[in-house]
């Protein structure tokens, strides 16, 4: 499960054909499912180590973005407009655990701009990265 909020939940899973899917469901039987072929996801900026997969979007209870971090890096912090925002590690892709790691970020309402992400490299070095978000 990527996130649970009230009677709603968000899920991320990988199919046997290599697609990454994101789904949301609420107790009222509302649901939404979207999938992307992992190889089709590309970083927004040159040399970025993170890639937006889903969102920014409006969930049933909150705004969100789901992104992947390359193997070998770990997210240490996520900020938006110079404030820490809620985020969580969802899962590593691939059965061997050698694929990218998926993260779910909760965004404040009325967002437009950049999510700043601090990554920790395998050698312990901290490096900045970012994702642009636009949702009106």
VEXLO-413869 format. One record per atom (N, C-alpha, C): residue number from 1; y, x, z; residue in three letters; atom name. Coordinates in pm, 1 decimal, decimal comma. Atoms other than C-alpha are relative to their C-alpha. Layout:
BEGIN
+-----+----------+----------+----------+------+------+
!  nr !       py !       px !       pz ! rest ! atom !
+-----+----------+----------+----------+------+------+
! NUM !        Y !        X !        Z !  ALA !   CA !
...
+-----+----------+----------+----------+------+------+
END
This chain:
BEGIN
+-----+----------+----------+----------+------+------+
!  nr !       py !       px !       pz ! rest ! atom !
+-----+----------+----------+----------+------+------+
!   1 !   -116,4 !     83,9 !      0,0 !  UNK !    N !
!   1 !      0,0 !      0,0 !      0,0 !  UNK !   CA !
!   1 !    124,1 !     89,4 !      0,0 !  UNK !    C !
!   2 !   -123,4 !    -78,1 !      8,3 !  UNK !    N !
!   2 !    341,5 !    135,7 !    -93,9 !  UNK !   CA !
!   2 !     98,2 !    -42,1 !    108,3 !  UNK !    C !
!   3 !    -97,4 !     48,9 !    -96,3 !  UNK !    N !
!   3 !    548,5 !    -84,3 !    134,9 !  UNK !   CA !
!   3 !    -36,0 !   -141,3 !     41,0 !  UNK !    C !
!   4 !     17,0 !    136,0 !    -49,2 !  UNK !    N !
!   4 !    515,9 !   -394,7 !    351,2 !  UNK !   CA !
!   4 !    128,8 !    -41,2 !     66,6 !  UNK !    C !
!   5 !   -123,0 !     52,4 !    -58,9 !  UNK !    N !
!   5 !    818,4 !   -604,4 !    439,2 !  UNK !   CA !
!   5 !    -17,2 !   -150,5 !     17,3 !  UNK !    C !
!   6 !     20,4 !    141,9 !    -26,0 !  UNK !    N !
!   6 !    772,8 !   -941,3 !    606,5 !  UNK !   CA !
!   6 !   -132,5 !    -45,9 !    -57,6 !  UNK !    C !
!   7 !    123,1 !     52,3 !     60,2 !  UNK !    N !
!   7 !    520,8 !  -1145,1 !    409,4 !  UNK !   CA !
!   7 !    -22,6 !     53,3 !   -140,5 !  UNK !    C !
!   8 !     13,3 !    -59,8 !    133,4 !  UNK !    N !
!   8 !    559,6 !   -928,7 !     96,8 !  UNK !   CA !
!   8 !    -53,4 !    142,1 !     10,9 !  UNK !    C !
!   9 !     53,6 !   -135,7 !      3,1 !  UNK !    N !
!   9 !    384,7 !   -607,7 !     -0,4 !  UNK !   CA !
!   9 !      9,5 !     54,9 !   -141,7 !  UNK !    C !
!  10 !     -2,5 !    -70,5 !    128,5 !  UNK !    N !
!  10 !    414,1 !   -350,8 !   -279,1 !  UNK !   CA !
!  10 !   -116,4 !     97,8 !     -2,7 !  UNK !    C !
!  11 !    117,3 !    -85,2 !     16,1 !  UNK !    N !
!  11 !    119,4 !   -152,0 !   -414,7 !  UNK !   CA !
!  11 !     18,5 !     91,7 !   -119,8 !  UNK !    C !
!  12 !      2,9 !    -93,4 !    112,4 !  UNK !    N !
!  12 !     76,3 !    152,2 !   -640,7 !  UNK !   CA !
!  12 !   -143,5 !     44,8 !    -16,9 !  UNK !    C !
!  13 !    135,7 !    -46,0 !     24,9 !  UNK !    N !
!  13 !   -253,7 !    242,6 !   -807,2 !  UNK !   CA !
!  13 !     -8,1 !     65,1 !   -137,5 !  UNK !    C !
!  14 !     24,9 !    -69,7 !    125,8 !  UNK !    N !
!  14 !   -393,0 !    451,0 !  -1089,7 !  UNK !   CA !
!  14 !   -123,9 !    -61,3 !    -63,7 !  UNK !    C !
!  15 !    114,9 !     57,3 !     69,0 !  UNK !    N !
!  15 !   -623,5 !    302,1 !  -1352,4 !  UNK !   CA !
!  15 !    -92,1 !    110,9 !    -51,1 !  UNK !    C !
!  16 !     95,1 !    -98,0 !     54,1 !  UNK !    N !
!  16 !   -929,2 !    473,1 !  -1499,1 !  UNK !   CA !
!  16 !     45,9 !     55,9 !   -133,6 !  UNK !    C !
!  17 !    -52,3 !    -49,3 !    127,8 !  UNK !    N !
!  17 !   -733,1 !    513,4 !  -1824,1 !  UNK !   CA !
!  17 !    126,6 !     83,4 !     17,8 !  UNK !    C !
!  18 !   -113,8 !    -87,3 !    -24,9 !  UNK !    N !
!  18 !   -456,4 !    716,2 !  -1655,6 !  UNK !   CA !
!  18 !    133,7 !    -69,1 !     13,2 !  UNK !    C !
!  19 !   -125,9 !     70,9 !    -20,8 !  UNK !    N !
!  19 !   -194,9 !    442,9 !  -1618,1 !  UNK !   CA !
!  19 !     28,9 !     -8,3 !    149,2 !  UNK !    C !
!  20 !    -44,8 !     21,3 !   -136,4 !  UNK !    N !
!  20 !      7,3 !    414,0 !  -1299,9 !  UNK !   CA !
!  20 !     59,7 !   -140,0 !      3,1 !  UNK !    C !
!  21 !    -45,7 !    138,0 !     -8,6 !  UNK !    N !
!  21 !     69,0 !     55,7 !  -1190,3 !  UNK !   CA !
!  21 !     69,8 !    -26,1 !    132,2 !  UNK !    C !
!  22 !    -76,0 !     41,2 !   -116,9 !  UNK !    N !
!  22 !    309,3 !   -103,9 !   -945,1 !  UNK !   CA !
!  22 !     -5,7 !   -151,1 !      5,7 !  UNK !    C !
!  23 !      7,9 !    144,6 !    -15,7 !  UNK !    N !
!  23 !    258,4 !   -452,8 !   -809,8 !  UNK !   CA !
!  23 !     63,8 !    -43,9 !    129,4 !  UNK !    C !
!  24 !    -58,1 !     60,5 !   -118,7 !  UNK !    N !
!  24 !    431,3 !   -680,0 !   -563,2 !  UNK !   CA !
!  24 !    -58,6 !   -138,8 !     16,0 !  UNK !    C !
!  25 !     51,8 !    133,5 !    -27,4 !  UNK !    N !
!  25 !    299,6 !   -990,3 !   -395,8 !  UNK !   CA !
!  25 !     62,0 !    -50,1 !    129,6 !  UNK !    C !
!  26 !    -48,8 !     60,8 !   -123,0 !  UNK !    N !
!  26 !    426,7 !  -1232,9 !   -136,2 !  UNK !   CA !
!  26 !    -96,9 !   -109,7 !     39,2 !  UNK !    C !
!  27 !     92,2 !    102,7 !    -48,3 !  UNK !    N !
!  27 !    249,3 !  -1489,5 !     74,2 !  UNK !   CA !
!  27 !     15,2 !   -130,5 !    -76,9 !  UNK !    C !
!  28 !    -21,8 !    119,1 !     81,0 !  UNK !    N !
!  28 !    397,3 !  -1757,2 !   -150,5 !  UNK !   CA !
!  28 !    -64,4 !     10,3 !   -136,5 !  UNK !    C !
!  29 !     77,0 !    -20,3 !    123,0 !  UNK !    N !
!  29 !    167,3 !  -1629,2 !   -430,5 !  UNK !   CA !
!  29 !     83,0 !     55,1 !   -115,1 !  UNK !    C !
!  30 !    -79,2 !    -62,3 !    105,7 !  UNK !    N !
!  30 !    454,6 !  -1474,5 !   -626,1 !  UNK !   CA !
!  30 !    -50,6 !    141,7 !    -19,4 !  UNK !    C !
!  31 !     44,4 !   -136,0 !     24,8 !  UNK !    N !
!  31 !    354,4 !  -1151,7 !   -794,2 !  UNK !   CA !
!  31 !     65,3 !     57,0 !   -123,6 !  UNK !    C !
!  32 !    -56,7 !    -72,8 !    113,2 !  UNK !    N !
!  32 !    477,1 !   -890,1 !  -1035,3 !  UNK !   CA !
!  32 !    -82,5 !    126,8 !    -15,4 !  UNK !    C !
!  33 !     77,1 !   -121,5 !     25,1 !  UNK !    N !
!  33 !    278,7 !   -611,0 !  -1198,1 !  UNK !   CA !
!  33 !     56,2 !     68,1 !   -123,9 !  UNK !    C !
!  34 !    -44,3 !    -79,5 !    114,2 !  UNK !    N !
!  34 !    397,3 !   -331,6 !  -1427,9 !  UNK !   CA !
!  34 !    -80,4 !    129,0 !     -1,1 !  UNK !    C !
!  35 !     76,1 !   -124,9 !     13,3 !  UNK !    N !
!  35 !    209,4 !    -29,2 !  -1561,1 !  UNK !   CA !
!  35 !     69,3 !     91,4 !   -101,0 !  UNK !    C !
!  36 !    -53,3 !   -100,0 !     91,9 !  UNK !    N !
!  36 !    312,1 !    292,3 !  -1734,2 !  UNK !   CA !
!  36 !   -107,4 !    107,1 !    -18,7 !  UNK !    C !
!  37 !     92,1 !   -111,4 !     23,9 !  UNK !    N !
!  37 !     98,6 !    558,3 !  -1898,2 !  UNK !   CA !
!  37 !     64,2 !    123,5 !     61,6 !  UNK !    C !
!  38 !    -54,4 !   -115,4 !    -70,5 !  UNK !    N !
!  38 !    147,6 !    864,5 !  -1675,8 !  UNK !   CA !
!  38 !     59,8 !    103,4 !    -92,8 !  UNK !    C !
!  39 !    -49,5 !   -100,9 !     93,6 !  UNK !    N !
!  39 !    195,7 !   1087,9 !  -1978,4 !  UNK !   CA !
!  39 !    131,0 !    -43,2 !    -65,9 !  UNK !    C !
!  40 !   -123,9 !     49,3 !     59,3 !  UNK !    N !
!  40 !    486,1 !    865,9 !  -2094,9 !  UNK !   CA !
!  40 !    120,7 !     16,0 !     91,8 !  UNK !    C !
!  41 !   -109,8 !    -15,3 !    -95,3 !  UNK !    N !
!  41 !    692,9 !    924,3 !  -1780,4 !  UNK !   CA !
!  41 !     59,1 !    140,7 !    -13,7 !  UNK !    C !
!  42 !    -67,6 !   -128,5 !     19,1 !  UNK !    N !
!  42 !    949,3 !   1199,0 !  -1829,2 !  UNK !   CA !
!  42 !    113,5 !     12,5 !    101,2 !  UNK !    C !
!  43 !   -114,9 !    -20,7 !    -89,7 !  UNK !    N !
!  43 !   1204,4 !   1354,3 !  -1589,1 !  UNK !   CA !
!  43 !    129,8 !    -37,3 !    -70,5 !  UNK !    C !
!  44 !   -129,5 !     37,4 !     57,0 !  UNK !    N !
!  44 !   1561,7 !   1233,3 !  -1638,8 !  UNK !   CA !
!  44 !     83,0 !    120,9 !    -36,8 !  UNK !    C !
!  45 !    -81,0 !   -118,6 !     22,6 !  UNK !    N !
!  45 !   1709,1 !   1581,1 !  -1624,4 !  UNK !   CA !
!  45 !    -89,6 !    120,4 !    -29,5 !  UNK !    C !
!  46 !     72,3 !   -122,9 !     30,3 !  UNK !    N !
!  46 !   1601,1 !   1916,9 !  -1762,2 !  UNK !   CA !
!  46 !    -31,2 !     74,3 !    130,2 !  UNK !    C !
!  47 !     46,1 !    -77,0 !   -115,8 !  UNK !    N !
!  47 !   1403,9 !   2121,2 !  -1505,0 !  UNK !   CA !
!  47 !    -20,7 !    -83,0 !    126,9 !  UNK !    C !
!  48 !     25,0 !     83,7 !   -116,7 !  UNK !    N !
!  48 !   1368,1 !   1822,5 !  -1271,0 !  UNK !   CA !
!  48 !   -149,6 !      0,1 !     30,7 !  UNK !    C !
!  49 !    140,0 !      3,3 !    -43,0 !  UNK !    N !
!  49 !   1045,3 !   1810,6 !  -1070,7 !  UNK !   CA !
!  49 !    -39,8 !   -138,7 !     46,4 !  UNK !    C !
!  50 !     29,6 !    138,5 !    -36,1 !  UNK !    N !
!  50 !   1064,9 !   1434,6 !  -1007,2 !  UNK !   CA !
!  50 !     26,2 !    -91,0 !   -118,6 !  UNK !    C !
!  51 !     -7,9 !     92,9 !    111,8 !  UNK !    N !
!  51 !   1022,9 !   1142,5 !  -1245,9 !  UNK !   CA !
!  51 !     -1,1 !   -143,0 !     51,1 !  UNK !    C !
!  52 !     -1,4 !    141,3 !    -36,6 !  UNK !    N !
!  52 !   1122,0 !    778,0 !  -1196,9 !  UNK !   CA !
!  52 !   -113,3 !    -71,1 !    -73,8 !  UNK !    C !
!  53 !    108,1 !     76,9 !     60,3 !  UNK !    N !
!  53 !    824,5 !    549,9 !  -1258,7 !  UNK !   CA !
!  53 !     34,7 !   -148,3 !     -8,6 !  UNK !    C !
!  54 !    -32,7 !    143,0 !     -5,4 !  UNK !    N !
!  54 !    938,8 !    201,6 !  -1150,6 !  UNK !   CA !
!  54 !    130,4 !    -18,4 !     75,6 !  UNK !    C !
!  55 !   -126,7 !     26,9 !    -63,6 !  UNK !    N !
!  55 !   1280,1 !     70,0 !  -1065,2 !  UNK !   CA !
!  55 !    109,1 !     86,1 !    -61,9 !  UNK !    C !
!  56 !    -27,8 !     78,5 !   -118,0 !  UNK !    N !
!  56 !   1536,1 !     67,2 !   -959,7 !  UNK !   CA !
!  56 !    -24,0 !   -147,6 !    -28,1 !  UNK !    C !
!  57 !     30,1 !    140,9 !     15,2 !  UNK !    N !
!  57 !   1436,4 !   -290,4 !   -902,5 !  UNK !   CA !
!  57 !     27,3 !    -76,2 !    127,3 !  UNK !    C !
!  58 !    -17,0 !     87,9 !   -114,9 !  UNK !    N !
!  58 !   1480,9 !   -583,8 !   -674,8 !  UNK !   CA !
!  58 !   -137,1 !    -55,3 !     35,4 !  UNK !    C !
!  59 !    125,8 !     54,1 !    -47,7 !  UNK !    N !
!  59 !   1167,8 !   -654,8 !   -476,0 !  UNK !   CA !
!  59 !     22,3 !   -136,3 !     61,5 !  UNK !    C !
!  60 !    -13,4 !    130,0 !    -64,0 !  UNK !    N !
!  60 !   1100,7 !   -975,7 !   -289,4 !  UNK !   CA !
!  60 !     89,7 !      7,0 !    122,7 !  UNK !    C !
!  61 !    -79,5 !    -12,3 !   -123,1 !  UNK !    N !
!  61 !   1274,7 !   -839,5 !     21,4 !  UNK !   CA !
!  61 !     96,3 !    117,6 !     -1,3 !  UNK !    C !
!  62 !    -85,3 !   -118,7 !     -1,1 !  UNK !    N !
!  62 !   1447,4 !   -513,8 !    -77,1 !  UNK !   CA !
!  62 !      8,1 !     61,8 !   -138,0 !  UNK !    C !
!  63 !    -13,3 !    -76,8 !    123,9 !  UNK !    N !
!  63 !   1568,3 !   -290,8 !   -357,6 !  UNK !   CA !
!  63 !    -80,9 !    128,0 !     15,2 !  UNK !    C !
!  64 !     90,1 !   -115,2 !     -8,4 !  UNK !    N !
!  64 !   1345,8 !      4,0 !   -445,6 !  UNK !   CA !
!  64 !      5,9 !     83,7 !   -126,3 !  UNK !    C !
!  65 !     32,8 !    -83,7 !    113,8 !  UNK !    N !
!  65 !   1262,9 !    291,5 !   -676,0 !  UNK !   CA !
!  65 !   -129,5 !     72,6 !     37,1 !  UNK !    C !
!  66 !    125,5 !    -71,6 !    -19,5 !  UNK !    N !
!  66 !    919,8 !    450,9 !   -716,5 !  UNK !   CA !
!  66 !      3,9 !    120,7 !    -93,1 !  UNK !    C !
!  67 !     -3,1 !   -120,0 !     83,9 !  UNK !    N !
!  67 !    903,7 !    811,5 !   -837,3 !  UNK !   CA !
!  67 !   -118,0 !     90,3 !     30,9 !  UNK !    C !
!  68 !    107,9 !    -98,1 !    -14,3 !  UNK !    N !
!  68 !    652,1 !   1090,7 !   -885,9 !  UNK !   CA !
!  68 !     61,4 !    138,7 !     14,8 !  UNK !    C !
!  69 !    -38,5 !   -140,7 !    -15,0 !  UNK !    N !
!  69 !    692,9 !   1449,5 !   -767,4 !  UNK !   CA !
!  69 !   -113,1 !     85,0 !    -54,7 !  UNK !    C !
!  70 !    101,0 !    -88,9 !     59,4 !  UNK !    N !
!  70 !    513,5 !   1727,7 !   -954,4 !  UNK !   CA !
!  70 !    -93,0 !     58,1 !    106,1 !  UNK !    C !
!  71 !     89,1 !    -68,9 !    -94,7 !  UNK !    N !
!  71 !    209,3 !   1888,7 !   -794,2 !  UNK !   CA !
!  71 !     66,6 !    128,5 !     49,5 !  UNK !    C !
!  72 !    -55,2 !   -123,0 !    -56,3 !  UNK !    N !
!  72 !    309,7 !   2170,2 !   -561,5 !  UNK !   CA !
!  72 !    132,4 !    -16,3 !     70,6 !  UNK !    C !
!  73 !   -124,0 !     24,9 !    -74,3 !  UNK !    N !
!  73 !    626,8 !   2007,8 !   -422,8 !  UNK !   CA !
!  73 !    -20,4 !   -120,5 !     91,5 !  UNK !    C !
!  74 !      6,3 !    109,0 !    -96,5 !  UNK !    N !
!  74 !    675,6 !   1778,7 !   -124,9 !  UNK !   CA !
!  74 !    141,7 !    -46,3 !     29,6 !  UNK !    C !
!  75 !   -131,7 !     53,4 !    -34,0 !  UNK !    N !
!  75 !    969,0 !   1550,0 !    -55,3 !  UNK !   CA !
!  75 !     25,4 !     20,6 !    148,9 !  UNK !    C !
!  76 !    -39,6 !    -21,7 !   -139,6 !  UNK !    N !
!  76 !   1150,7 !   1645,5 !    265,7 !  UNK !   CA !
!  76 !    109,0 !    -96,8 !     43,7 !  UNK !    C !
!  77 !   -103,5 !     97,6 !    -34,2 !  UNK !    N !
!  77 !   1450,2 !   1409,9 !    250,9 !  UNK !   CA !
!  77 !     49,4 !    -68,8 !   -126,0 !  UNK !    C !
!  78 !    -57,9 !     76,7 !    110,2 !  UNK !    N !
!  78 !   1612,1 !   1143,0 !     34,2 !  UNK !   CA !
!  78 !    131,1 !    -58,8 !     50,8 !  UNK !    C !
!  79 !   -129,6 !     55,8 !    -37,8 !  UNK !    N !
!  79 !   1980,4 !   1052,3 !     47,5 !  UNK !   CA !
!  79 !     59,2 !    -76,4 !   -117,2 !  UNK !    C !
!  80 !    -74,5 !     76,2 !     99,2 !  UNK !    N !
!  80 !   2200,1 !    805,1 !   -134,9 !  UNK !   CA !
!  80 !    140,6 !    -16,7 !     56,8 !  UNK !    C !
!  81 !   -139,0 !      2,3 !    -45,7 !  UNK !    N !
!  81 !   2579,3 !    826,5 !   -107,1 !  UNK !   CA !
!  81 !     14,4 !     71,0 !    134,9 !  UNK !    C !
!  82 !     -8,2 !    -86,6 !   -118,3 !  UNK !    N !
!  82 !   2541,0 !   1101,3 !    154,7 !  UNK !   CA !
!  82 !    -61,8 !    -59,8 !    126,1 !  UNK !    C !
!  83 !     69,7 !     57,5 !   -115,5 !  UNK !    N !
!  83 !   2324,5 !    881,8 !    382,0 !  UNK !   CA !
!  83 !   -150,2 !      4,7 !    -24,7 !  UNK !    C !
!  84 !    145,9 !      2,8 !      9,8 !  UNK !    N !
!  84 !   1953,7 !    915,0 !    452,1 !  UNK !   CA !
!  84 !    -44,0 !   -142,7 !    -32,4 !  UNK !    C !
!  85 !     58,8 !    131,1 !     29,4 !  UNK !    N !
!  85 !   1752,6 !    627,8 !    302,3 !  UNK !   CA !
!  85 !   -148,3 !      5,2 !     31,5 !  UNK !    C !
!  86 !    140,9 !     10,1 !    -34,7 !  UNK !    N !
!  86 !   1404,9 !    506,9 !    389,4 !  UNK !   CA !
!  86 !    -87,1 !     35,3 !   -120,0 !  UNK !    C !
!  87 !     93,2 !    -38,6 !    105,5 !  UNK !    N !
!  87 !   1123,7 !    664,1 !    187,2 !  UNK !   CA !
!  87 !   -135,8 !     23,9 !     63,2 !  UNK !    C !
!  88 !    133,4 !    -31,2 !    -50,4 !  UNK !    N !
!  88 !    751,8 !    711,8 !    217,0 !  UNK !   CA !
!  88 !    -89,2 !     52,3 !   -111,5 !  UNK !    C !
!  89 !    102,2 !    -50,1 !     91,5 !  UNK !    N !
!  89 !    471,5 !    903,5 !     52,8 !  UNK !   CA !
!  89 !   -103,1 !   -111,3 !    -16,3 !  UNK !    C !
!  90 !     95,4 !    107,2 !     26,6 !  UNK !    N !
!  90 !    240,1 !    653,6 !   -113,7 !  UNK !   CA !
!  90 !   -139,3 !     58,0 !    -22,2 !  UNK !    C !
!  91 !    130,3 !    -58,1 !     30,6 !  UNK !    N !
!  91 !    -40,8 !    864,0 !   -260,3 !  UNK !   CA !
!  91 !     12,1 !    110,1 !   -103,2 !  UNK !    C !
!  92 !     13,3 !    -97,7 !    108,6 !  UNK !    N !
!  92 !   -145,1 !   1156,8 !   -476,4 !  UNK !   CA !
!  92 !    -81,4 !    -66,7 !   -109,8 !  UNK !    C !
!  93 !     76,4 !     53,8 !    112,5 !  UNK !    N !
!  93 !   -266,3 !   1063,7 !   -822,4 !  UNK !   CA !
!  93 !   -115,9 !     91,5 !    -33,1 !  UNK !    C !
!  94 !    124,1 !    -63,4 !     45,7 !  UNK !    N !
!  94 !   -605,3 !   1166,2 !   -959,7 !  UNK !   CA !
!  94 !    -99,2 !     14,2 !    114,8 !  UNK !    C !
!  95 !    107,6 !     -3,7 !    -99,8 !  UNK !    N !
!  95 !   -936,8 !   1168,2 !   -779,0 !  UNK !   CA !
!  95 !     -6,2 !    133,8 !     71,5 !  UNK !    C !
!  96 !      7,7 !   -133,4 !    -59,3 !  UNK !    N !
!  96 !   -915,7 !   1541,7 !   -715,3 !  UNK !   CA !
!  96 !    120,0 !     30,0 !     89,2 !  UNK !    C !
!  97 !   -119,5 !    -23,8 !    -79,2 !  UNK !    N !
!  97 !   -576,3 !   1509,3 !   -547,3 !  UNK !   CA !
!  97 !     88,6 !    109,6 !    -54,3 !  UNK !    C !
!  98 !    -78,3 !   -107,9 !     60,1 !  UNK !    N !
!  98 !   -424,1 !   1757,2 !   -789,6 !  UNK !   CA !
!  98 !    112,8 !    -51,8 !    -88,3 !  UNK !    C !
!  99 !   -104,6 !     57,6 !     83,5 !  UNK !    N !
!  99 !   -190,5 !   1517,5 !   -966,5 !  UNK !   CA !
!  99 !    130,9 !    -13,1 !     74,3 !  UNK !    C !
! 100 !   -128,8 !     19,5 !    -65,9 !  UNK !    N !
! 100 !    166,8 !   1418,4 !   -888,5 !  UNK !   CA !
! 100 !    -13,8 !    -88,8 !    123,6 !  UNK !    C !
! 101 !     -3,3 !     82,2 !   -119,6 !  UNK !    N !
! 101 !    255,8 !   1255,1 !   -558,5 !  UNK !   CA !
! 101 !    101,9 !   -111,2 !    -20,9 !  UNK !    C !
! 102 !    -84,7 !    116,7 !     19,9 !  UNK !    N !
! 102 !    405,2 !    905,2 !   -560,9 !  UNK !   CA !
! 102 !     75,5 !    -32,2 !    129,1 !  UNK !    C !
! 103 !    -85,6 !     34,3 !   -113,5 !  UNK !    N !
! 103 !    697,1 !    810,3 !   -333,1 !  UNK !   CA !
! 103 !     69,7 !   -133,3 !    -26,4 !  UNK !    C !
! 104 !    -70,1 !    127,7 !      4,4 !  UNK !    N !
! 104 !    857,3 !    472,6 !   -256,8 !  UNK !   CA !
! 104 !    128,0 !     15,4 !     81,2 !  UNK !    C !
! 105 !   -129,8 !    -12,3 !    -66,1 !  UNK !    N !
! 105 !   1230,0 !    466,1 !   -169,7 !  UNK !   CA !
! 105 !     64,1 !   -137,4 !      8,4 !  UNK !    C !
! 106 !    -73,9 !    124,1 !    -20,3 !  UNK !    N !
! 106 !   1414,7 !    169,4 !    -21,8 !  UNK !   CA !
! 106 !    147,9 !     29,2 !    -21,5 !  UNK !    C !
! 107 !   -140,7 !    -22,2 !     34,1 !  UNK !    N !
! 107 !   1766,9 !    140,7 !   -162,0 !  UNK !   CA !
! 107 !     89,1 !   -107,1 !     60,7 !  UNK !    C !
! 108 !    -94,5 !    100,9 !    -48,1 !  UNK !    N !
! 108 !   2074,5 !    -31,8 !    -20,3 !  UNK !   CA !
! 108 !     39,8 !    -92,1 !   -115,7 !  UNK !    C !
! 109 !    -44,3 !     94,3 !    103,5 !  UNK !    N !
! 109 !   2209,3 !   -334,0 !   -206,5 !  UNK !   CA !
! 109 !    118,8 !     56,6 !    -76,2 !  UNK !    C !
! 110 !   -113,7 !    -39,3 !     81,3 !  UNK !    N !
! 110 !   2459,4 !   -285,8 !   -486,2 !  UNK !   CA !
! 110 !      0,7 !    146,1 !    -36,3 !  UNK !    C !
! 111 !      7,9 !   -143,3 !     24,3 !  UNK !    N !
! 111 !   2338,1 !     56,7 !   -583,2 !  UNK !   CA !
! 111 !     21,0 !     36,9 !   -146,6 !  UNK !    C !
! 112 !    -22,6 !    -62,0 !    129,8 !  UNK !    N !
! 112 !   2448,1 !    266,9 !   -873,5 !  UNK !   CA !
! 112 !     42,7 !    142,2 !     29,6 !  UNK !    C !
! 113 !    -34,8 !   -139,3 !    -24,9 !  UNK !    N !
! 113 !   2460,5 !    644,2 !   -876,3 !  UNK !   CA !
! 113 !   -123,1 !     88,2 !      0,9 !  UNK !    C !
! 114 !    107,5 !    -98,2 !     -5,8 !  UNK !    N !
! 114 !   2224,9 !    922,1 !   -773,5 !  UNK !   CA !
! 114 !    -72,9 !     -5,2 !    133,4 !  UNK !    C !
! 115 !     81,3 !    -22,3 !   -118,6 !  UNK !    N !
! 115 !   1940,4 !    952,8 !   -526,9 !  UNK !   CA !
! 115 !    -21,5 !    150,2 !      4,8 !  UNK !    C !
! 116 !     17,9 !   -144,0 !    -17,1 !  UNK !    N !
! 116 !   1941,1 !   1310,3 !   -397,1 !  UNK !   CA !
! 116 !   -125,8 !     25,2 !     80,4 !  UNK !    C !
! 117 !    129,8 !    -27,8 !    -61,1 !  UNK !    N !
! 117 !   1599,2 !   1447,2 !   -308,3 !  UNK !   CA !
! 117 !     -9,6 !    149,0 !     30,9 !  UNK !    C !
! 118 !     27,1 !   -138,4 !    -35,7 !  UNK !    N !
! 118 !   1524,9 !   1767,1 !   -119,3 !  UNK !   CA !
! 118 !   -149,9 !     20,4 !     -7,5 !  UNK !    C !
! 119 !    141,5 !    -30,3 !     19,6 !  UNK !    N !
! 119 !   1191,6 !   1916,3 !   -226,0 !  UNK !   CA !
! 119 !    -35,8 !    130,7 !     68,8 !  UNK !    C !
! 120 !     51,6 !   -125,2 !    -54,2 !  UNK !    N !
! 120 !    985,0 !   2178,1 !    -48,6 !  UNK !   CA !
! 120 !   -103,4 !     53,9 !    -97,6 !  UNK !    C !
! 121 !     92,4 !    -66,5 !     91,7 !  UNK !    N !
! 121 !    812,0 !   2420,9 !   -286,1 !  UNK !   CA !
! 121 !   -122,6 !     49,2 !     77,1 !  UNK !    C !
! 122 !    122,2 !    -51,0 !    -62,7 !  UNK !    N !
! 122 !    463,8 !   2557,9 !   -216,1 !  UNK !   CA !
! 122 !     27,9 !    122,8 !     86,8 !  UNK !    C !
! 123 !    -33,4 !   -119,7 !    -78,3 !  UNK !    N !
! 123 !    629,0 !   2878,5 !    -86,0 !  UNK !   CA !
! 123 !     93,1 !    -29,6 !    117,6 !  UNK !    C !
! 124 !    -85,1 !     39,8 !   -111,4 !  UNK !    N !
! 124 !    838,0 !   2680,4 !    166,7 !  UNK !   CA !
! 124 !    147,7 !     -9,5 !    -32,4 !  UNK !    C !
! 125 !   -140,5 !      5,0 !     40,3 !  UNK !    N !
! 125 !   1165,3 !   2708,3 !    -25,1 !  UNK !   CA !
! 125 !     42,0 !   -145,2 !    -23,7 !  UNK !    C !
! 126 !    -55,6 !    133,7 !     21,3 !  UNK !    N !
! 126 !   1382,4 !   2393,0 !    -22,1 !  UNK !   CA !
! 126 !     90,2 !      2,2 !   -122,5 !  UNK !    C !
! 127 !    -81,7 !      8,2 !    121,1 !  UNK !    N !
! 127 !   1537,6 !   2287,7 !   -353,9 !  UNK !   CA !
! 127 !     47,8 !   -143,9 !    -19,8 !  UNK !    C !
! 128 !    -50,8 !    135,4 !     25,5 !  UNK !    N !
! 128 !   1758,6 !   1992,3 !   -450,6 !  UNK !   CA !
! 128 !    -48,8 !    -51,7 !   -134,9 !  UNK !    C !
! 129 !     31,3 !     68,1 !    125,7 !  UNK !    N !
! 129 !   1666,7 !   1741,8 !   -719,9 !  UNK !   CA !
! 129 !     65,9 !   -136,8 !     10,8 !  UNK !    C !
! 130 !    -61,5 !    130,3 !     -7,7 !  UNK !    N !
! 130 !   1793,7 !   1396,6 !   -809,6 !  UNK !   CA !
! 130 !    -48,5 !    -93,8 !   -108,1 !  UNK !    C !
! 131 !     31,6 !    106,9 !     95,6 !  UNK !    N !
! 131 !   1732,6 !   1065,6 !   -986,7 !  UNK !   CA !
! 131 !    121,7 !    -88,9 !    -14,0 !  UNK !    C !
! 132 !   -109,8 !     94,6 !     19,7 !  UNK !    N !
! 132 !   1996,2 !    843,6 !  -1142,0 !  UNK !   CA !
! 132 !    -54,3 !   -141,4 !     13,0 !  UNK !    C !
! 133 !     38,7 !    141,0 !    -13,2 !  UNK !    N !
! 133 !   1976,8 !    476,7 !  -1044,6 !  UNK !   CA !
! 133 !    116,2 !    -87,2 !    -43,4 !  UNK !    C !
! 134 !    -99,4 !     97,4 !     41,7 !  UNK !    N !
! 134 !   2159,9 !    185,7 !  -1199,5 !  UNK !   CA !
! 134 !    -63,4 !   -137,1 !      6,3 !  UNK !    C !
! 135 !     46,0 !    138,5 !    -12,6 !  UNK !    N !
! 135 !   2101,7 !   -172,6 !  -1090,4 !  UNK !   CA !
! 135 !    121,0 !    -81,3 !     39,5 !  UNK !    C !
! 136 !   -120,3 !     80,1 !    -27,0 !  UNK !    N !
! 136 !   2373,0 !   -433,0 !  -1104,1 !  UNK !   CA !
! 136 !    -35,8 !   -124,1 !     75,1 !  UNK !    C !
+-----+----------+----------+----------+------+------+
END
